[in-house]
Amino acid sequence: GRGLAEAVGVEDDVDIIVGTFSKSLASIGGFAVGSEAMEVLRYGSRPYIFTASPSPSCIATVRSSLRTIA
């Protein structure tokens, strides 16, 4: 389900959660979500943010897969 953080009961202690679209969602790419720590990640990664953007078809695949499993 939600990975190791859920399994050991420390989800509230995790600053950033990352995941991949390539395993269960049949696409490419991934995601990172969080709170204040995300601002540091955004500013530090600015030169890389749009270097490998997913194609519209990959985003459509992820959206469709999420609707199916939700």
C-alpha positions as a Markdown table, in Angstrom:
| # | Residue | x | y | z |
|---|---|---|---|---|
| 1 | Gly | 0.0 | 0.0 | 0.0 |
| 2 | Arg | 1.8 | 3.0 | 1.3 |
| 3 | Gly | 5.3 | 1.6 | 1.6 |
| 4 | Leu | 7.7 | 1.2 | 4.5 |
| 5 | Ala | 6.7 | 4.4 | 6.4 |
| 6 | Glu | 3.2 | 3.0 | 6.8 |
| 7 | Ala | 4.4 | -0.5 | 7.6 |
| 8 | Val | 6.5 | 0.7 | 10.6 |
| 9 | Gly | 4.0 | 3.4 | 11.6 |
| 10 | Val | 6.1 | 6.6 | 11.0 |
| 11 | Glu | 4.1 | 8.3 | 8.2 |
| 12 | Asp | 3.7 | 11.4 | 10.3 |
| 13 | Asp | 7.5 | 11.7 | 10.7 |
| 14 | Val | 8.2 | 11.6 | 6.9 |
| 15 | Asp | 8.9 | 15.0 | 5.3 |
| 16 | Ile | 8.8 | 14.0 | 1.6 |
| 17 | Ile | 7.0 | 11.0 | 0.0 |
| 18 | Val | 8.2 | 9.9 | -3.4 |
| 19 | Gly | 6.8 | 7.3 | -5.8 |
| 20 | Thr | 7.0 | 6.0 | -9.3 |
| 21 | Phe | 4.5 | 5.7 | -12.1 |
| 22 | Ser | 6.3 | 2.9 | -13.8 |
| 23 | Lys | 5.3 | 0.0 | -11.6 |
| 24 | Ser | 1.6 | -0.1 | -10.9 |
| 25 | Leu | 0.5 | 2.7 | -13.2 |
| 26 | Ala | 2.0 | 1.4 | -16.4 |
| 27 | Ser | 3.7 | 4.7 | -17.4 |
| 28 | Ile | 6.9 | 6.6 | -16.8 |
| 29 | Gly | 7.9 | 9.3 | -14.3 |
| 30 | Gly | 7.2 | 9.8 | -10.7 |
| 31 | Phe | 6.1 | 12.2 | -8.0 |
| 32 | Ala | 7.3 | 13.9 | -4.8 |
| 33 | Val | 4.8 | 15.3 | -2.2 |
| 34 | Gly | 5.4 | 17.0 | 1.1 |
| 35 | Ser | 5.1 | 20.2 | 3.0 |
| 36 | Glu | 7.8 | 22.8 | 3.9 |
| 37 | Ala | 10.6 | 20.5 | 2.7 |
| 38 | Met | 9.1 | 20.6 | -0.8 |
| 39 | Glu | 10.1 | 24.3 | -1.1 |
| 40 | Val | 13.7 | 23.4 | -0.5 |
| 41 | Leu | 13.5 | 20.7 | -3.1 |
| 42 | Arg | 11.8 | 23.1 | -5.7 |
| 43 | Tyr | 14.4 | 25.8 | -5.2 |
| 44 | Gly | 17.4 | 23.4 | -5.2 |
| 45 | Ser | 16.1 | 21.5 | -8.3 |
| 46 | Arg | 15.0 | 24.4 | -10.4 |
| 47 | Pro | 17.5 | 23.8 | -13.2 |
| 48 | Tyr | 16.3 | 20.2 | -13.6 |
| 49 | Ile | 12.5 | 20.5 | -13.2 |
| 50 | Phe | 11.6 | 20.7 | -16.9 |
| 51 | Thr | 14.5 | 18.7 | -18.3 |
| 52 | Ala | 12.6 | 15.5 | -18.7 |
| 53 | Ser | 8.9 | 16.4 | -18.6 |
| 54 | Pro | 6.5 | 13.5 | -19.2 |
| 55 | Ser | 4.5 | 13.4 | -22.4 |
| 56 | Pro | 0.8 | 14.1 | -22.5 |
| 57 | Ser | 0.1 | 10.5 | -23.3 |
| 58 | Cys | 2.1 | 9.4 | -20.2 |
| 59 | Ile | 0.0 | 11.8 | -18.0 |
| 60 | Ala | -3.2 | 10.5 | -19.6 |
| 61 | Thr | -2.1 | 6.9 | -18.8 |
| 62 | Val | -1.4 | 7.8 | -15.2 |
| 63 | Arg | -4.8 | 9.6 | -14.8 |
| 64 | Ser | -6.7 | 6.7 | -16.3 |
| 65 | Ser | -4.8 | 4.2 | -14.1 |
| 66 | Leu | -5.6 | 6.2 | -11.0 |
| 67 | Arg | -9.3 | 6.4 | -11.9 |
| 68 | Thr | -9.3 | 2.7 | -12.4 |
| 69 | Ile | -7.8 | 1.8 | -9.0 |
| 70 | Ala | -9.4 | 4.6 | -7.0 |
